[in-house]
C-alpha cells in the first residue's frame, strides 16, 4: 500500500510540474513606488495587486492588477474582452471603452484599451483603467492600471501603454 501511495504521489507531482507555465514580465514605473499588496492563487488563476507603499485600499492613487488565467490560451482574446466589457457595463454608469491597439498577423496576440466610467452603479466612486490582454503558450494575462478618476490623463495612457506593450513572456 505504501508503494502504491508513493507511486501515485510521484505521478501526480510529475504531471503537475511538467505543465508549462508562462510568466508575463514588465517593469513597474519607479515613480509610483508600487509594491505587491495582495496575491491570490488557485488552480485556475493568479491575481496580484500592487499599490503605492504607504497607501491602502481606501486611499490609493493608482492600483495595478495582473491576472493570470491558467491554461486558457486556446480561448480568443476577443472573448475575454467581450466578457469584461459586459461585466463593466453592468457595474458602471456611462462606460466608455476605447481600443488603443491590437496585434497584427504574426505578432503575439494582444488587445490594449481604456475603460472610463462616471461611477459605479452601486457607489458614487469611479475608476478608469487602461487594460492589456495578451497570451502566452498556455496562459492568458490581463493587466490593469487604474486610477480613481472619470477620465484617464493622456500621459498616464501613454506611459502604461508603453509599459504593457514592452512586456515579455518568459517560459
N, C-alpha and C positions, 0 to 999 in steps of 0.2 A: 504493500500500500504506500509506503514511504517513497519507493522508487517511482511509482505512478504519479504521486503528487509533485515530486521533483521534476519529472519529465514534462508534466503539464505546465508547471511554473516556468520552466525554461522555454517551452514552446510559446507560451503567451508573451514572455519577455522578448523573445526573438522577433515575433510578429510586431510587437509594439515598437521596438527600437529600429526595426528595419523600415518602417514607414518613413518616407522622406518628409522633412519639414522644411518649409520656406520661411524666410525671415525678410522683412522689409526694413531697411535701414535708411534713416535720414537724419540730418543734423538739426537739432532744435536751436533756433537763434539764441545766442547767449544773452542778449539784452532783456529777454523775458525772465531769465533765471528760473526756468521750469524744472520741476522735479516730479518724479513719479509719486503720486498721492494715493493711487488705488490701482490694484491689479486683481482681476478675477479670471479664473480659467476653469474650463470643464472640457468634456470630450469633444464638444462642437466648436468652441470658440475661446479666444483670449481677448480680454479687454484691458487696456491700460489708459489711465487718465493722468495727465500732467497739468499742474497749476503752478503759478509762481511761488517760490519759497516765501513763507511768512503770510500767505493768504490762505483762505479756507473756502469751503463750498459756498458760503454766503457772500463772500466779498472778492472773488477772483476777478482780475481784469481780463484774463484770457484763459481758456481751457483747451487743451489739445488731447484728443482721444484717438487711439489706434485700436481697431477691432480686427481680429484675425478670424475669419470663418474657415474652419479646418475642412479640408477635403471637398471644397465646393467649387473648384476651379472649372469644372465642366459646365457650370451654370453661367449663362451670358451675363456680363456686367450690366447690360441694359435691364435685366430682370431685377438686380439689386437696386439700380437707380429708380426704376418704376415703383418698386415696393416702398422704397424710402420716401419718394415723392408723395405717394398716397398716405403714408403714415404722417408725414409733416403737414399735409393738407388737412388731415383730421384733427391735428393738435394745435394749429396756428390760425391766426387771422391775417388775411391779406398776404399770403405766401407769394414770394417772387423768386423763381428759380431761373438762373442764367447759366447756360453751359459755356464754359470758357475754352475748353479744348478737349480733344479726343484723339486717340491713336490713329495713325494712318496704317494702311495694309502693311503687314510685315513687322510692325513695331509691337512691343509689349502692350497688351490691351490695357487701356485706362480711360477714365472719364474724370474731368476736373470741372467743378461747377460751384456756384454760390447759391445759398438758400437764405433769403432775408424775409423777415416777417414783422408785423407791427406788434404782435403779442401772442401769447399762448391762449388757447380757448379758456382754460381753467385758471388763468392768472393774468395779471397786468404786466408781468415781466416779459422780456423779449430776449432773443438770442439769434444772432445772424452768424452764418457759418460759411466757410469755404471747405468743400469736401473733395476728396480724391479717392477714387476706387481703382484698384489695379489687381492683377493676378500674378501669382507665382505658378509653378508647375502643379501644385496641389491645392493651394490656399488662396482665398480672396482677402484683400486688405482694404479696409475702409478707414481713411484718416480724415479727421475733422479738426479745424482750428475755429474756435467760436468766441465771440465777444457779446456782451450784453448791450447791443445796440440794434436799432431798426435797420440800419444800413452799414455796410462794410466800407471803411475808408479804402480808396483806391490803392494806397501804399501798402496796406495790410494784404489786400488781394494779390498784388504783385509779389510781395515778399513770400507769402505762403505758397503761391503758385510755383515759384522758383524752388522752394524747399521741397515740396511734394514731387515736382517733376524731375528733380535731381536725385530722388531716392533710388536705391538699388536693391534688387532681390539677391539675397545671399542664401545659398543652398547648404 
